[in-house]
C-alpha cells in the first residue's frame, strides 16, 4: 500500500515513525515541499498483512 503523509515536517516524521510501530514499512521517500499547503509530504510503502493482534479495519 502506498500512503501519502502531508503536514508540518515534525508531524509527518512522527506519524511515519508511529506507522512503523504497527506496519511493515518497506520504504519512506525523502521529504517534498507541498505545492498547495505549507509543510512537507512523504510517501510510505507499507506492507499490510492482517494479523490477529494487529490493527483491524477502520
Beta strands, then each sheet from edge to edge (+ up, - down):
strand 1: 2-7
strand 2: 24-28
strand 3: 32-33
strand 4: 40-47
sheet 1: 1+ 4- 2+
sheet 2: 1+ 4- 3+
end
